[in-house]
Amino acid sequence: MSAYPKVLALAPTGLGVGYALIEGSTLIDFGVWTLRSRKGTEAKTKSLSRLLAALMIREHPARLVVEKPGVHSRTEQQEAIRVEIEHQGEGQGTPVRYLNLTTARRVIAGPGRDASPGTVARMLARLCPTKLEPLLPPKEVASPMFGRPRHWTPLWRALTLAVAETFMNPSA
């Protein structure tokens, strides 16, 4: 039994939902659920519901961390996804916490250090080098998305949230 809680972080975007499950410094699972459907928001939300429920039942995270939406970045679809995440968390008895992505990057980088997405992505890649380093951009490029499909952005966002939450609240 680990001294650290399992933290499941979710980063909803218009392209899908990035997720990262960590326990202490161990990366258990990560990826991006692409929510493609011509049937609209309701079908996407149902798809997310099935994926999230399966992961939560299998892994039993102690906490759910969700990227706090910006004032100007709330879409109907993202809001529906956030409501579904809260519903799943309540149904599983898992507390849901919202965390600002900029705050999370600053927590990981440390006071007074570069907290750009590319720098933080390189720091995070040290968690699991064999899986994450191939997803990194060249060092001279600031964005972790360079040369990668756009849908990988939610993955790095979710990893950032999960690690920051573990740093900020390390006890179970």
N, CA, C and O of each residue as an XYZ file, in Angstrom:
688
protein
N       0.842     -1.186      0.000
C       0.000      0.000      0.000
C       0.881      1.241      0.000
O       1.784      1.368      0.827
N       0.627      2.126     -0.899
C       1.413      3.336     -1.024
C       0.996      4.363      0.021
O      -0.154      4.399      0.460
N       1.963      5.199      0.409
C       1.681      6.296      1.332
C       0.999      7.445      0.606
O       0.491      8.369      1.242
N       0.985      7.394     -0.722
C       0.394      8.444     -1.524
C      -0.943      7.993     -2.086
O      -1.126      6.819     -2.405
N      -1.879      8.932     -2.207
C      -3.169      8.580     -2.814
C      -3.053      8.503     -4.335
O      -2.186      9.136     -4.937
N      -3.930      7.725     -4.938
C      -4.029      7.726     -6.399
C      -4.781      8.989     -6.795
O      -5.849      9.291     -6.263
N      -4.207      9.710     -7.730
C      -4.812     10.941     -8.215
C      -5.112     10.761     -9.696
O      -4.219     10.456    -10.488
N      -6.368     10.950    -10.062
C      -6.783     10.920    -11.454
C      -7.056     12.355    -11.884
O      -7.956     13.011    -11.360
N      -6.269     12.833    -12.846
C      -6.445     14.198    -13.347
C      -7.057     14.145    -14.736
O      -6.721     13.290    -15.556
N      -7.959     15.080    -14.976
C      -8.666     15.148    -16.251
C      -8.582     16.558    -16.808
O      -8.787     17.539    -16.092
N      -8.274     16.646    -18.106
C      -8.177     17.936    -18.781
C      -9.100     17.938    -19.988
O      -8.691     17.545    -21.081
N     -10.340     18.376    -19.802
C     -11.283     18.412    -20.921
C     -10.957     19.537    -21.902
O     -10.653     20.658    -21.493
N     -11.020     19.235    -23.175
C     -10.846     20.239    -24.223
C     -11.896     19.967    -25.297
O     -12.681     19.025    -25.189
N     -11.898     20.782    -26.306
C     -12.820     20.567    -27.414
C     -12.473     19.326    -28.222
O     -13.321     18.809    -28.949
N     -11.246     18.843    -28.108
C     -10.787     17.678    -28.867
C     -10.972     16.365    -28.128
O     -10.977     15.299    -28.745
N     -11.121     16.430    -26.834
C     -11.235     15.213    -26.037
C     -10.875     15.501    -24.595
O     -10.873     16.651    -24.156
N     -10.572     14.445    -23.867
C     -10.224     14.578    -22.457
C      -8.899     13.869    -22.213
O      -8.772     12.663    -22.429
N      -7.915     14.642    -21.760
C      -6.652     14.044    -21.359
C      -6.807     13.502    -19.957
O      -7.493     14.098    -19.127
N      -6.169     12.370    -19.687
C      -6.229     11.827    -18.335
C      -4.866     11.307    -17.923
O      -4.088     10.840    -18.754
N      -4.589     11.391    -16.642
C      -3.355     10.867    -16.074
C      -3.683     10.352    -14.682
O      -4.321     11.044    -13.888
N      -3.248      9.143    -14.394
C      -3.452      8.533    -13.084
C      -2.080      8.273    -12.486
O      -1.284      7.515    -13.040
N      -1.808      8.914    -11.344
C      -0.526      8.709    -10.683
C      -0.737      8.354     -9.223
O      -1.765      8.665     -8.622
N       0.266      7.697     -8.677
C       0.309      7.377     -7.255
C       1.709      7.716     -6.789
O       2.663      7.000     -7.093
N       1.834      8.823     -6.042
C       3.163      9.318     -5.685
C       3.888      9.747     -6.943
O       3.416     10.621     -7.671
N       5.040      9.132     -7.203
C       5.791      9.462     -8.421
C       5.644      8.379     -9.485
O       6.398      8.357    -10.458
N       4.681      7.485     -9.303
C       4.466      6.396    -10.257
C       3.322      6.728    -11.196
O       2.193      6.965    -10.766
N       3.629      6.742    -12.476
C       2.610      6.962    -13.496
C       1.945      5.619    -13.785
O       2.589      4.695    -14.281
N       0.661      5.516    -13.474
C      -0.074      4.262    -13.627
C      -0.709      4.159    -15.004
O      -0.610      3.122    -15.660
N      -1.359      5.224    -15.442
C      -2.057      5.198    -16.724
C      -2.172      6.630    -17.226
O      -2.228      7.569    -16.432
N      -2.206      6.797    -18.544
C      -2.364      8.126    -19.125
C      -2.834      7.979    -20.558
O      -2.700      6.920    -21.172
N      -3.383      9.053    -21.072
C      -3.802      9.033    -22.465
C      -4.783     10.141    -22.758
O      -4.962     11.072    -21.973
N      -5.415     10.015    -23.914
C      -6.412     10.980    -24.346
C      -7.621     10.217    -24.857
O      -7.500      9.340    -25.712
N      -8.773     10.556    -24.332
C     -10.022     10.002    -24.851
C     -10.536     10.995    -25.879
O     -10.963     12.093    -25.522
N     -10.501     10.622    -27.140
C     -11.071     11.504    -28.155
C     -12.566     11.238    -28.197
O     -13.011     10.093    -28.274
N     -13.313     12.299    -28.147
C     -14.771     12.196    -28.081
C     -15.352     12.674    -29.398
O     -15.835     13.800    -29.512
N     -15.298     11.814    -30.372
C     -15.813     12.160    -31.697
C     -17.202     11.580    -31.873
O     -17.438     10.390    -31.662
N     -18.094     12.438    -32.258
C     -19.448     11.982    -32.524
C     -20.165     13.045    -33.335
O     -20.061     14.239    -33.051
N     -20.872     12.612    -34.316
C     -21.674     13.551    -35.102
C     -23.019     13.807    -34.427
O     -23.797     14.659    -34.857
N     -23.273     13.055    -33.367
C     -24.565     13.175    -32.693
C     -24.572     14.273    -31.637
O     -25.603     14.510    -31.008
N     -23.442     14.949    -31.430
C     -23.414     16.094    -30.544
C     -22.925     15.820    -29.135
O     -22.381     14.760    -28.826
N     -23.141     16.816    -28.297
C     -22.618     16.835    -26.940
C     -23.110     15.664    -26.103
O     -22.327     15.072    -25.359
N     -24.382     15.319    -26.206
C     -24.936     14.243    -25.384
C     -24.237     12.912    -25.654
O     -23.930     12.178    -24.715
N     -23.983     12.595    -26.910
C     -23.303     11.350    -27.261
C     -21.858     11.355    -26.752
O     -21.354     10.333    -26.287
N     -21.202     12.503    -26.845
C     -19.829     12.617    -26.350
C     -19.786     12.440    -24.835
O     -18.891     11.784    -24.302
N     -20.749     13.024    -24.158
C     -20.805     12.913    -22.707
C     -21.044     11.472    -22.276
O     -20.435     11.008    -21.312
N     -21.923     10.759    -22.976
C     -22.163      9.342    -22.662
C     -20.911      8.514    -22.886
O     -20.603      7.618    -22.100
N     -20.194      8.810    -23.952
C     -18.949      8.106    -24.239
C     -17.939      8.332    -23.113
O     -17.308      7.386    -22.641
N     -17.789      9.584    -22.688
C     -16.892      9.896    -21.586
C     -17.331      9.177    -20.320
O     -16.497      8.648    -19.585
N     -18.616      9.154    -20.062
C     -19.148      8.519    -18.862
C     -18.715      7.055    -18.777
O     -18.286      6.590    -17.720
N     -18.827      6.335    -19.887
C     -18.418      4.923    -19.902
C     -16.919      4.764    -19.661
O     -16.499      3.920    -18.870
N     -16.113      5.580    -20.345
C     -14.661      5.483    -20.210
C     -14.207      5.824    -18.792
O     -13.386      5.116    -18.208
N     -14.745      6.906    -18.248
C     -14.364      7.354    -16.915
C     -14.810      6.359    -15.851
O     -14.049      6.049    -14.935
N     -16.026      5.860    -15.962
C     -16.523      4.886    -14.985
C     -15.654      3.635    -14.979
O     -15.320      3.120    -13.912
N     -15.286      3.144    -16.150
C     -14.452      1.934    -16.229
C     -13.101      2.158    -15.563
O     -12.628      1.297    -14.822
N     -12.475      3.305    -15.818
C     -11.172      3.596    -15.210
C     -11.294      3.759    -13.700
O     -10.451      3.260    -12.955
N     -12.333      4.448    -13.241
C     -12.499      4.658    -11.800
C     -12.810      3.359    -11.065
O     -12.325      3.146     -9.954
N     -13.605      2.500    -11.666
C     -13.921      1.212    -11.030
C     -12.669      0.339    -10.957
O     -12.431     -0.336     -9.956
N     -11.879      0.359    -12.017
C     -10.668     -0.465    -12.066
C      -9.587      0.039    -11.108
O      -8.926     -0.767    -10.453
N      -9.398      1.350    -11.016
C      -8.252      1.901    -10.281
C      -8.579      2.524     -8.921
O      -7.673      2.691     -8.105
N      -9.817      2.866     -8.652
C     -10.239      3.462     -7.378
C      -9.379      4.658     -6.968
O      -8.713      4.602     -5.934
N      -9.375      5.732     -7.749
C      -8.579      6.894     -7.348
C      -9.136      7.531     -6.081
O     -10.343      7.511     -5.842
N      -8.246      8.095     -5.275
C      -8.661      8.773     -4.049
C      -9.181     10.173     -4.342
O     -10.005     10.711     -3.603
N      -8.683     10.762     -5.445
C      -9.074     12.122     -5.800
C      -9.183     12.274     -7.305
O      -8.459     11.637     -8.070
N     -10.105     13.130     -7.709
C     -10.229     13.555     -9.105
C      -9.832     15.020     -9.166
O     -10.347     15.841     -8.406
N      -8.927     15.344    -10.058
C      -8.529     16.730    -10.256
C      -8.897     17.099    -11.683
O      -8.560     16.384    -12.627
N      -9.588     18.213    -11.831
C     -10.063     18.655    -13.133
C      -9.503     20.045    -13.401
O      -9.452     20.892    -12.509
N      -9.084     20.266    -14.643
C      -8.586     21.586    -15.007
C      -9.695     22.613    -14.835
O     -10.794     22.463    -15.367
N      -9.384     23.649    -14.089
C     -10.342     24.732    -13.869
C     -10.515     25.491    -15.173
O      -9.533     25.930    -15.770
N     -11.754     25.650    -15.619
C     -11.965     26.331    -16.901
C     -11.695     27.826    -16.797
O     -11.967     28.458    -15.777
N     -11.156     28.369    -17.875
C     -10.961     29.810    -17.946
C     -12.298     30.495    -18.192
O     -13.257     29.863    -18.636
N     -12.353     31.756    -17.908
C     -13.597     32.516    -18.069
C     -14.063     32.497    -19.521
O     -15.262     32.395    -19.783
N     -13.137     32.594    -20.458
C     -13.503     32.698    -21.865
C     -13.416     31.366    -22.608
O     -13.654     31.326    -23.815
N     -13.084     30.282    -21.921
C     -12.895     29.011    -22.619
C     -14.002     27.992    -22.348
O     -13.851     26.816    -22.678
N     -15.082     28.421    -21.765
C     -16.175     27.499    -21.464
C     -17.076     27.328    -22.679
O     -17.678     28.287    -23.164
N     -17.157     26.116    -23.151
C     -18.094     25.817    -24.224
C     -19.185     24.931    -23.651
O     -19.033     24.369    -22.567
N     -20.262     24.812    -24.366
C     -21.360     23.953    -23.910
C     -20.865     22.520    -23.718
O     -21.198     21.864    -22.731
N     -20.070     22.047    -24.672
C     -19.552     20.680    -24.590
C     -18.640     20.507    -23.382
O     -18.774     19.530    -22.645
N     -17.712     21.441    -23.168
C     -16.805     21.332    -22.031
C     -17.558     21.411    -20.706
O     -17.210     20.719    -19.749
N     -18.570     22.239    -20.650
C     -19.368     22.344    -19.428
C     -20.118     21.036    -19.167
O     -20.195     20.589    -18.022
N     -20.667     20.424    -20.204
C     -21.359     19.137    -20.056
C     -20.385     18.054    -19.596
O     -20.734     17.200    -18.781
N     -19.184     18.096    -20.117
C     -18.162     17.122    -19.712
C     -17.804     17.314    -18.247
O     -17.679     16.340    -17.506
N     -17.638     18.562    -17.824
C     -17.314     18.825    -16.413
C     -18.441     18.354    -15.488
O     -18.176     17.795    -14.424
N     -19.670     18.574    -15.881
C     -20.810     18.103    -15.077
C     -20.778     16.576    -14.972
O     -21.031     16.025    -13.901
N     -20.472     15.903    -16.061
C     -20.395     14.438    -16.044
C     -19.257     13.950    -15.157
O     -19.408     12.953    -14.450
N     -18.132     14.634    -15.186
C     -17.007     14.267    -14.316
C     -17.410     14.403    -12.856
O     -17.131     13.517    -12.049
N     -18.066     15.512    -12.511
C     -18.528     15.691    -11.131
C     -19.510     14.596    -10.738
O     -19.448     14.062     -9.630
N     -20.409     14.268    -11.643
C     -21.392     13.213    -11.392
C     -20.693     11.871    -11.132
O     -21.054     11.152    -10.200
N     -19.704     11.540    -11.950
C     -18.960     10.288    -11.761
C     -18.212     10.290    -10.423
O     -18.195      9.289     -9.707
N     -17.600     11.422    -10.102
C     -16.883     11.517     -8.830
C     -17.803     11.310     -7.645
O     -17.477     10.560     -6.724
N     -18.948     11.971     -7.661
C     -19.923     11.815     -6.575
C     -20.419     10.376     -6.498
O     -20.552      9.816     -5.410
N     -20.691      9.782     -7.655
C     -21.187      8.401     -7.693
C     -20.197      7.394     -7.143
O     -20.594      6.378     -6.572
N     -18.924      7.666     -7.308
C     -17.873      6.758     -6.815
C     -17.377      7.160     -5.423
O     -16.538      6.474     -4.840
N     -17.892      8.262     -4.896
C     -17.436      8.731     -3.591
C     -16.037      9.323     -3.643
O     -15.307      9.288     -2.652
N     -15.664      9.860     -4.782
C     -14.331     10.436     -4.973
C     -14.451     11.954     -5.037
O     -15.180     12.482     -5.876
N     -13.738     12.662     -4.154
C     -13.826     14.121     -4.188
C     -13.254     14.682     -5.491
O     -12.261     14.180     -6.019
N     -13.901     15.730     -5.994
C     -13.474     16.398     -7.225
C     -12.930     17.771     -6.849
O     -13.569     18.536     -6.127
N     -11.743     18.062     -7.353
C     -11.104     19.352     -7.084
C     -10.743     19.992     -8.412
O     -10.285     19.313     -9.331
N     -10.949     21.302     -8.516
C     -10.571     22.048     -9.710
C      -9.249     22.755     -9.451
O      -9.044     23.341     -8.388
N      -8.354     22.696    -10.432
C      -7.037     23.289    -10.295
C      -6.711     24.086    -11.553
O      -6.902     23.607    -12.671
N      -6.227     25.285    -11.360
C      -5.826     26.153    -12.461
C      -4.535     25.616    -13.069
O      -3.603     25.290    -12.333
N      -4.458     25.517    -14.390
C      -3.292     24.950    -15.070
C      -2.036     25.787    -14.852
O      -0.953     25.227    -14.681
N      -2.155     27.099    -14.856
C      -0.986     27.956    -14.623
C      -0.430     27.740    -13.224
O       0.785     27.665    -13.040
N      -1.312     27.639    -12.243
C      -0.886     27.355    -10.868
C      -0.178     26.009    -10.804
O       0.863     25.878    -10.161
N      -0.740     25.018    -11.465
C      -0.140     23.685    -11.467
C       1.264     23.710    -12.071
O       2.180     23.089    -11.532
N       1.439     24.417    -13.175
C       2.781     24.500    -13.794
C       3.766     25.188    -12.863
O       4.925     24.781    -12.787
N       3.331     26.217    -12.159
C       4.220     26.930    -11.225
C       4.600     26.040    -10.038
O       5.729     26.106     -9.553
N       3.674     25.218     -9.575
C       3.969     24.291     -8.476
C       5.058     23.307     -8.905
O       5.979     23.028     -8.137
N       4.958     22.791    -10.108
C       5.929     21.818    -10.595
C       7.285     22.462    -10.844
O       8.310     21.899    -10.459
N       7.311     23.626    -11.476
C       8.574     24.284    -11.820
C       9.310     24.798    -10.588
O      10.540     24.778    -10.540
N       8.560     25.257     -9.600
C       9.181     25.823     -8.406
C       9.209     27.335     -8.484
O       9.075     27.909     -9.566
N       9.382     27.989     -7.334
C       9.337     29.448     -7.281
C      10.428     30.087     -8.143
O      11.594     29.695     -8.088
N      10.022     31.082     -8.940
C      10.970     31.846     -9.721
C      11.582     31.124    -10.912
O      12.508     31.647    -11.533
N      11.089     29.936    -11.245
C      11.658     29.180    -12.362
C      10.715     29.206    -13.554
O       9.538     29.545    -13.426
N      11.245     28.846    -14.710
C      10.476     28.819    -15.946
C       9.355     27.786    -15.834
O       9.616     26.600    -15.631
N       8.105     28.242    -15.966
C       6.946     27.352    -15.875
C       6.223     27.259    -17.211
O       5.010     27.058    -17.255
N       6.980     27.408    -18.314
C       6.355     27.309    -19.627
C       5.914     25.869    -19.877
O       6.462     24.946    -19.276
N       4.939     25.665    -20.748
C       4.456     24.302    -21.008
C       5.564     23.339    -21.445
O       5.594     22.190    -21.002
N       6.471     23.796    -22.307
C       7.544     22.918    -22.779
C       8.497     22.513    -21.672
O       8.902     21.353    -21.595
N       8.861     23.457    -20.814
C       9.767     23.162    -19.694
C       9.116     22.189    -18.726
O       9.738     21.221    -18.289
N       7.869     22.452    -18.398
C       7.153     21.569    -17.469
C       6.980     20.172    -18.080
O       7.088     19.171    -17.371
N       6.714     20.101    -19.378
C       6.586     18.801    -20.042
C       7.881     18.003    -19.922
O       7.842     16.798    -19.673
N       9.029     18.662    -20.097
C      10.311     17.948    -19.955
C      10.522     17.471    -18.518
O      11.073     16.393    -18.294
N      10.084     18.271    -17.549
C      10.187     17.851    -16.150
C       9.304     16.628    -15.896
O       9.709     15.686    -15.215
N       8.108     16.658    -16.448
C       7.165     15.560    -16.249
C       7.634     14.278    -16.937
O       7.363     13.178    -16.455
N       8.329     14.418    -18.053
C       8.786     13.240    -18.795
C       9.732     12.387    -17.962
O       9.899     11.201    -18.245
N      10.346     12.961    -16.955
C      11.246     12.197    -16.077
C      10.488     11.181    -15.219
O      11.091     10.248    -14.688
N       9.166     11.357    -15.080
C       8.366     10.390    -14.319
C       8.438      9.003    -14.934
O       8.571      8.000    -14.232
N       8.349      8.967    -16.223
C       8.307      7.696    -16.943
C       8.992      7.903    -18.303
O       8.321      8.009    -19.329
N      10.317      7.959    -18.304
C      11.045      8.350    -19.514
C      10.755      7.504    -20.751
O      10.662      8.043    -21.853
N      10.613      6.201    -20.589
C      10.422      5.368    -21.775
C       9.090      5.644    -22.461
O       8.986      5.505    -23.680
N       8.072      6.031    -21.700
C       6.759      6.296    -22.280
C       6.573      7.750    -22.687
O       5.941      8.038    -23.704
N       7.123      8.667    -21.896
C       6.828     10.080    -22.111
C       7.867     10.835    -22.932
O       7.502     11.759    -23.660
N       9.142     10.479    -22.845
C      10.153     11.223    -23.595
C       9.920     11.206    -25.104
O      10.190     12.215    -25.755
N       9.431     10.112    -25.692
C       9.161     10.168    -27.134
C       8.079     11.176    -27.523
O       7.974     11.546    -28.692
N       7.285     11.616    -26.570
C       6.219     12.583    -26.849
C       6.676     14.027    -26.700
O       5.917     14.957    -26.976
N       7.929     14.216    -26.260
C       8.437     15.566    -26.041
C       8.840     16.246    -27.345
O       9.228     15.590    -28.312
N       8.739     17.585    -27.351
C       9.217     18.341    -28.517
C      10.732     18.516    -28.436
O      11.323     18.233    -27.393
N      11.373     18.975    -29.512
C      12.791     19.339    -29.417
C      12.964     20.442    -28.372
O      12.052     21.242    -28.166
N      14.114     20.495    -27.714
C      14.331     21.455    -26.632
C      14.142     22.911    -27.041
O      13.710     23.728    -26.227
N      14.455     23.246    -28.280
C      14.345     24.646    -28.682
C      12.902     25.086    -28.921
O      12.650     26.270    -29.144
N      11.962     24.161    -28.879
C      10.559     24.489    -29.098
C       9.848     24.527    -27.754
O       9.951     23.580    -26.974
N       9.130     25.607    -27.474
C       8.509     25.790    -26.162
C       7.267     24.934    -25.961
O       6.950     24.579    -24.826
N       6.568     24.598    -27.015
C       5.301     23.899    -26.871
C       5.494     22.389    -26.875
O       6.233     21.870    -27.712
N       4.841     21.664    -25.950
C       4.948     20.210    -25.960
C       4.190     19.586    -27.131
O       4.162     18.364    -27.273
N       3.582     20.416    -27.961
C       2.769     19.891    -29.051
C       3.496     19.838    -30.385
O       2.972     19.286    -31.352
N       4.686     20.399    -30.450
C       5.399     20.469    -31.726
C       5.584     19.082    -32.320
O       6.133     18.184    -31.681
N       5.123     18.923    -33.535
C       5.310     17.651    -34.221
C       4.395     16.537    -33.747
O       4.587     15.384    -34.136
N       3.422     16.840    -32.934
C       2.505     15.831    -32.402
C       1.086     16.184    -32.825
O       0.783     17.349    -33.087
N       0.229     15.194    -32.891
C      -1.173     15.513    -33.152
C      -1.713     16.439    -32.059
O      -1.319     16.337    -30.897
N      -2.612     17.335    -32.443
C      -3.149     18.302    -31.483
C      -3.809     17.642    -30.283
O      -3.853     18.228    -29.201
N      -4.322     16.428    -30.459
C      -5.036     15.822    -29.340
C      -4.120     15.418    -28.184
O      -4.623     14.985    -27.147
N      -2.805     15.540    -28.319
C      -1.922     15.220    -27.198
C      -1.834     16.350    -26.182
O      -1.372     16.125    -25.063
N      -2.265     17.563    -26.539
C      -2.242     18.662    -25.577
C      -2.971     18.309    -24.283
O      -2.436     18.591    -23.211
N      -4.160     17.711    -24.322
C      -4.837     17.365    -23.064
C      -4.045     16.384    -22.193
O      -4.170     16.404    -20.969
N      -3.237     15.531    -22.814
C      -2.425     14.599    -22.042
C      -1.439     15.354    -21.156
O      -1.350     15.086    -19.958
N      -0.704     16.289    -21.735
C       0.275     17.042    -20.944
C      -0.410     17.898    -19.889
O       0.126     18.083    -18.797
N      -1.575     18.414    -20.203
C      -2.317     19.204    -19.221
C      -2.725     18.321    -18.035
O      -2.582     18.726    -16.881
N      -3.228     17.127    -18.318
C      -3.646     16.205    -17.254
C      -2.452     15.772    -16.400
O      -2.561     15.714    -15.175
N      -1.327     15.470    -17.025
C      -0.125     15.100    -16.263
C       0.301     16.231    -15.336
O       0.669     15.996    -14.185
N       0.249     17.453    -15.840
C       0.617     18.617    -15.035
C      -0.288     18.720    -13.811
O       0.194     18.938    -12.699
N      -1.589     18.565    -14.008
C      -2.541     18.651    -12.897
C      -2.316     17.549    -11.872
O      -2.337     17.810    -10.669
N      -2.100     16.318    -12.335
C      -1.925     15.177    -11.427
C      -0.685     15.349    -10.560
O      -0.741     15.143     -9.348
N       0.425     15.722    -11.169
C       1.667     15.882    -10.408
C       1.555     17.055     -9.434
O       1.976     16.942     -8.283
N       0.998     18.170     -9.878
C       0.845     19.327     -8.988
C      -0.033     18.978     -7.792
O       0.279     19.352     -6.661
N      -1.121     18.267     -8.034
C      -2.002     17.871     -6.930
C      -1.263     16.998     -5.927
O      -1.449     17.148     -4.720
N      -0.432     16.094     -6.412
C       0.337     15.224     -5.517
C       1.341     16.040     -4.702
O       1.532     15.777     -3.514
N       1.988     17.032     -5.334
C       2.917     17.897     -4.609
C       2.195     18.724     -3.554
O       2.674     18.870     -2.430
N       1.028     19.269     -3.931
C       0.304     20.167     -3.045
C      -0.388     19.445     -1.888
O      -0.488     19.987     -0.787
N      -0.866     18.217     -2.137
C      -1.595     17.438     -1.134
C      -1.090     15.994     -1.130
O      -1.770     15.099     -1.631
N       0.109     15.762     -0.564
C       0.736     14.456     -0.688
C       0.137     13.329      0.139
O       0.344     12.161     -0.190
N      -0.598     13.639      1.200
C      -1.094     12.553      2.050
C      -2.404     11.995      1.557
O      -3.176     12.676      0.881
N      -2.645     10.746      1.905
C      -3.863     10.049      1.477
C      -5.081     10.547      2.179
O      -6.182     10.059      1.926
